[in-house]
């Protein structure tokens, strides 16, 4: 607590019970999520409740809601859920520690790797059904089963986020609605939710895995009110579902809750199907190589980031298992100053020594440590090379649109296979041209710099190697003369779109500064992704 009675903002070293904070993972809504470790080295995710009232204290109503969430989550025990490790809802800053699972969500995997086939879908369905058996056995209804709330390590799916769960023995109407595109019709109408409502959401999630969209008409897109009306009326569009999967998915999507199978019945049905391969074990045996590779890359990256954070905070501390952090918030826009040229409101932007760029995509969805040391590689006096984990590729942009890229849809023309990229913040999609692109295996140097004196927060400075600087100058000059959106350059790393800035001038000095109201943590993580070590 501070002297004025308000709560200090947690940072590395802050303790919640026996857990010591290593880094902030995510912030949004009413809480923050921190990476923390126990005295024995176990890694956990600590969710906290933010202060709401004018005095800086947690409002009593918010505290009661948080205590209820903790109590409900503690009731769930099952191998396919993320269990609560410890909690204190009465603390000055209420907190809850859960398992930290280093795995991508089903939504992330479909967007990056495509849909699932029949055997893989049955394997995922069996794991989620078993999780729901555990949830319902605890007397709960999850009420927000959806692709982003199911993580997928190779051992099997994990259902997370019990923030709007409800005790099934409580009769309640006008209940809090989960994501409309995956909500059962009775839930959308504000009627009592039951375990059958979770089964509908599971069916909608399985449909997404098989087809690449939600099962409601228009794929659950459009204004929120239209989505709610479609869901309330059960306006389904199940075209595109492979015939071999209809017997698994369609019964879950029955409009009458009484016609839906129970999770136990689903589990039994899936087990019979999976029994055809008695020697198969985890995801490596059931999933496609692309999915397995994406899961392993995610786990390795998250594990490395956690270990780097831990070593910077306490090099002598013991290590422990790690899991997935929560989603980070979108990067904030820079404050406008005299003469500033920036992009659309709420969108990060880039500035160079000669020209100004604004990014239509989020710079980077970062999930690692706060409080890392400032990186100034070229101030050491010796040669430096900033080598990212994967080469960066810079492409001219052909098309740009808001939202995620459709798997087989239309921007202005049909999206070419392998040439569309969704930004990590899911706010934009670009289609690239391979003509005139360039690959950069290493930058000359990268550093994160505190630029607070200009009112811009932290920035990331990039210096190109001489041979790349010449090529980049040619590429930037060529696209700067084009009309939007073809005056953009997509900066891609593997299957990730880091940024898609619009180039306003030829960049000839071999340097580029990336800004956008970044805080220290965000800037240092972006620098790390670009190769700073």
N, C-alpha and C positions, 0 to 999 in steps of 0.2 A: 504494500500500500504506500501511496505517496503521502506527504505531509498534509495535503488538502483533503485526504480521505478517498481520493479516486484510486483506481487500480493501475499499477504499472503494466505496460504492455510487455508480455512475456518475450524473452529472447533467449539465445543460447546461455545455458547455465540456470535458467529458472526451473524450479522444481514443482511438479504436481505429484503429491504423495511421494512415492519412492522413485518416480521417473524424472530424469533430467532432460530438459529440452536441448536438442542439438540444432534444429532448424525449423523454420516455418514452412509448411507444405502448401497450404491453401488458405484463402480468406474469402468469405462471401456470405450473404444472407445474414444470419444472426451469430455466426461463430467463426472460429479459426481452427485449423488443424495443424498440429506440430508433430515433427518427428522427435521421438524421445527414446531414452534407453534406461533400463533398470540397472541396479548395482551389479547384477550378474551379467550384463551385456545384452539382454533381450531388447530387441527393437520393437517399438509400438507406435501407433498413431494416437495422439491425444487430441480429442475434440473439446473445445472450450466454448463457453457462452459469452458473447460480447456484452459489455455494459450498454444499457438502453436509455436510462433516464438522465435528467440534466445534472444530477450529482455525480454521475460516473459510476453509480452502483447498478447492479443487475436488478431489473424490475421484478417484483414478486411474481407477476403472472408468467413472465419468461422463465423464471427459476422453476416454477411449478411444471411448466411444459417440459423443460429440460430434465427435471427429476423423473417425470413420467416416461420420457424416452429412455432414460437410463434403466429404469425399473423394467420396462418391457424388453429391452435388448438383453438384459441379464437373464431373462427367462429362457432365452433360446440357446439350446445346446445341440450342436450337430457338426459333423465333419465338413459339410458343404456350406457353412455360414462363417462369417467373421465374428468370433466370440469376443465378449467384453472381458478384459483382463482385470480392470479395477476402475473405480469411479468415486467421485465425491460431489454430489449435487448440492451440498450445503456449504462448500468452500466459498470464500469471497469471489473467486472466479470459478464457477462450477466446471467440472471436467469429467471426461470419460476416456479411458484408454482401451483401445481395441487392437486386435492383431493387425500387423502391417503386412499386406500381401503384395508382393512384387509381381503383378500381372496386369495385362491390359484388359479392358472391358470388352464384352461381346460387340458393342457398338464400334469401338475402335478397330477391332479385328475385321469386321465386315467392311468398314469403310476403306481399310488399307489392303485387305487380302481377298475380298469377294465373299460370296455366299458359301454355305456348307452343303455337302451331299447327304444322302440318307443315313448311312451308318454313323457319321460324325454327329449328325443332328440328334439321333437317338441317344448317343453317348452324353451329349450336353443335356438333353431333356431329362435323362435319368438322374443326373447330378442335381439339377435344379428342382426336380420333383422330390428328391430325397431331402433337399434343404427345406422345401415347403412342408414335408411331413414333420420335420423337426419344429418348424415355426408354428404349425397348427397344433402340434402336440403340446406346445407351451401355452395354448389358449390364445394365440395371436392371429391376426390377419395382417399381412405385410402391407398391402395396399399400394405399393409402388414398384412392383416387379417390372423391369424393363431392361433393354440391352445394356444401358450404362450402369445399371445396378447389379450386374453379374460380372464378376471378374473371372478370368480363365487362366490359372496356372496349369501346367501340364498334368498335375495330379488330379484335376477336376474342378468344375465351376464352384465359385463361392458367391452366395447371395449376400449383399451388403445393404446398409442404410435403412435403419428402422425408424427414421425420423418421424414418419407419419403413420406408424403402425398403430393398431387398435386392438385392445383386448376383445376377443370374440364374444365374451359374456356381457359386453356393454352394448346396449341398444342405442344407436345414435343415427340420426338423419342429418342431412346437410354436412356430411363428414368432409374432411380435407381431401381434395382430389389429387391423385397422383398425376403423372404425365398423361395427358388426355389421349394421345395416340395409342396407348397401351392399356387404358383403363376399361373396365367392364362397363356395359351399358347401364347397369343398375348403380354403379359408382358415379357415372357421369350425371345421372338423374338425382343424385343426392340421397339415394335410398340406403338402407342398411347394407354394409359390405360383409361378406362371409368368406370362408375359405374358397368357395367356388369363384369368387371375384379374383382371387389370386391365380386360379387355374386359367381363367380367361386371359389375364395378363401374361401368363406363361405361354399360352397358345399364340398370343400376339407377338411375343418375343421370338418364338420358334418360327413363326411366319416371316419375321424380319430376317432371321438367319438364313432361311431358305430362298427368299425372294429379293431381299434387299430393301424392303419398305414395310411400313406398318400396314395392317390389314384393312383399316378403314378407307373409304373412298378418298382418292387423291393422296393416299399414303400418309394420312395424318397431317398434311401440310395446310397452309392457309391461316387466316385470322383465328385467334383463339376461340371466339364465339362460334364460328363455323365448325371448328373441330369438336367443340362441346356438343353442338346440335347433332352432328353426325354420330358421335359416340352414343349420345342419349337415345337416338333412334336405331342404333345398331346397324348403321349404313355401311355394310362391309363390302369390300371388293377383294375376293380371294383368287382372282385370276393370276396365273403365273406359278401357282404352287405345283411342283412336280407330282404327278399322280401317285407315286409311291409313298408320298408323305401325307396324303390327305387323311388317312386313317389315324395318324398321330396328331395332326394339327387341328383339323376341322372340328372334332368333338369338343376340344377345349374352347372353341369360339362359338359354341351354341349360345343363342341369345337368352334362352331360359336357363338360369343357374342350375336348376334341377337336372338338366340334360347333360351337364358337363361331368367328366370323370373326376374322381378324387385323385389327389397326388399319389396315394398309395396304388390306385389302379393304374395310373400312368407309369409308375415305377415298375410295376409288375409286367406291363406290356413291353416296356423298353428292355427290361432284363431278359425277356424271352427272345427279343431280337438280337441283343448283344451276345446271348448265349451261343449264337452261331459261330462265334470266334472265341472259344474258351481260353486261348493263349494270349489274347490281347489284354493289355494292362491300361496304362494311362493315355494321355492325349497323343503321345508319339505314335501309338498304334492306330488311333482312330482319326486324327485330323490330317489334313493335307500338309505336305512339306512346307508350303508357304505359311500356313497358320503356325505350325510348330516353330519355324524359324523366327517369325515375328514375336512369338511369346518368349522365346529364349533371348532374343535381342533386347526385348523390354526388360526382362529380369536382370540380365547382365548390366544394362545401363543403370537401372535403378540401384542395384547392389553396389556398383562402383560409385555412384553419386553419394549414397549413404555412407560408404566407407570413407570417401574423401571428406565429407562433412564431419564425420566422427573424429578423424585424425586431426583435422584443423582445430576442432573444439578441445579434444583431449587425446593426444597421441598415445597415452599409456592405457587408455580404457580398453576393457575386453570387448571382443566382438560378439555379435549375436545374429540370429536370423532376421531377415528383412522381408517386407511385403510392400503392397502398393500404396502410394500416397493418394490423397484425394486430389480432385481437379483443382488447378490453380485458377485464380481470377484473371480476366482479360486485362492486358496491360493498359494503364490509363493514358489519356492524351496529354501532350505537353501544354503548358500554359502559353498563351499567345503573347508575344511581345511586339514592340514596334518593328514593323518591317518583316515579321515572321510570315513565312508561307508554309502552311501545313495542309494536311489532307482533311477528310471528312471528320466531323466531331466523333470523338471516342476512338479514333484510329491512330495507332502508333505511326511515327513518321521518321524519315531518315534525312540527315543533312550532310552535305559534303563541303569541302573547301571551296569548290567552284560553283556547285549547283545545289538545289534542294530537291529532296525526294520524299514522297509520302507513301507509306505502305498500306495497301488495301487489305493485306493479311496481317494477322498478329505476328509480331516478331518471333516469338518462341514461347511455347507452353512449358515453363520451367518447373521442375519438381525436385529440388535438392536444397542444399544448405544455404542459410543466411549467414551473414557475418564473416564471409571469407575475405582473405587478404586481397588488397588491390593489386591488379596484375599490371606491371610496367616492364614488359620484357625488353624493350629497346633502351632502357635507361641503365642497364647493367654494364654497358661498354663492350660486350662481346657479341658475336653473331647470334641471332635467334631465328628459329623457324617455328611457326605456330601450325602444328599438324592436327587437324580435326580427326575424330574417330573414323569418319567417312569423308571422301572427297566432296567438295562443294561443286555443284553444277549450276551454271547461270544460263538461263534460256530466255529468248524473246517470248513475250506473251502474245497469244493470238486472241484469246477471249477471256473475259472475267465476269463473274457473277457472284451474288451474295449467297450464303449458305453452303452446304456441303455439295460435293460433286455427285451427280446421279451416276449410278453404276451403268446405266444404259439409257440416258435421257438426252435432253436437248438444251444447249445454251442458245447459241444462234444456229449451230449445226450440231449434228450428233457428236458426242464427245469421243475423240479417238482413244482407242485402247492404250493404256499405259502413258498417256500424255496429259492427264488431268490430275491436279493435286488439290487437296483440301487443306487449308491452313489448320494448324494445331488448335486454334480457338474455335474452329468450326464456323467461322463467320464469312469465309469467302472461298471461292473455287476459281482456279485459273487453268486454262488449257494452253500448253506451251508449244512453241515451234522449235524443232531440233536444228533448223538452219541457222548457222552462225553461233551456235552455243559454245560454251567453253567450260572446261573442267579445271578446278583448282585443287591440287592435292595438299598444298600448304601455303599459308600466307607468310609474308615476311615477318609480321608481328601483329599481335592483337593485345589490347589492354582496355581495362575498364577505368574510367576517370570520373572523379567527383567534379561536376561542372555546376554546382549549386549557385555559384556566384552569378551565373547568367540566368538563373531561374529555371533551368532546364533539367535539374536533377543530375543523375549519372548518365554518361554516354559511353559508347564502345567505339574505340578507334581501330580501324583496320588499315594495315599497310600491305600492299600487294608486292610480290617479288617483281623485279624489273620486267621479265618476259611476260608475266601476267598483266602487269600494269599497261603495257602497250596494247595487248589484246582487249583488255577491258575498256580502254579509252576508245578503241575502234567500235566495240559493241555498243557502248553507251552513246557514242555520237550517232550511230546509225538509228537507234530506236528513239533518241530524243527528237528526231525530226518527224516522227509518226504521230498520228492522231490516237487518242485514247480509245481502247485500252492497249493498243499495240506499242505505246511508248513505255510500257512496263517491262521490267526484268524480273523473272522468277528465280529466286535463290533457293535451291533445292539441295537437301542432304539425304541421300537414300530415298525413302519414300515420303519425306517430310518437306513441306513448304515452309521455309523459315520466314520469307518475306517476298512481297511482289511490289517493289517500289516503282513509281513513275519517274522516269528520268527527264529532267528539265534542261539539261545542258551536258555537253561532252565533258567527261571527267578525265583530266589529263595529268593530275599530280600524283597518281599512284596511292592516294589515301581516300578513305571514306569514313565518316563519323555516323554512328547509329544512335539516335536519341529517341525521345518519346515520353518524357516524364518518368524515366526508369528510376527505381530505387537501387540501392547498392547491390542487393541480392539479385535482382533481375539482370542488372548490367553484367555482373560477374558470371552468371550462368550463361548468358548469351555469349560472352567472351569465351567461356569454356567450350561451348558448342562449336565455336569457330576455330578452336584449336589452342586457346591459351591454357597453360598448365601451371 
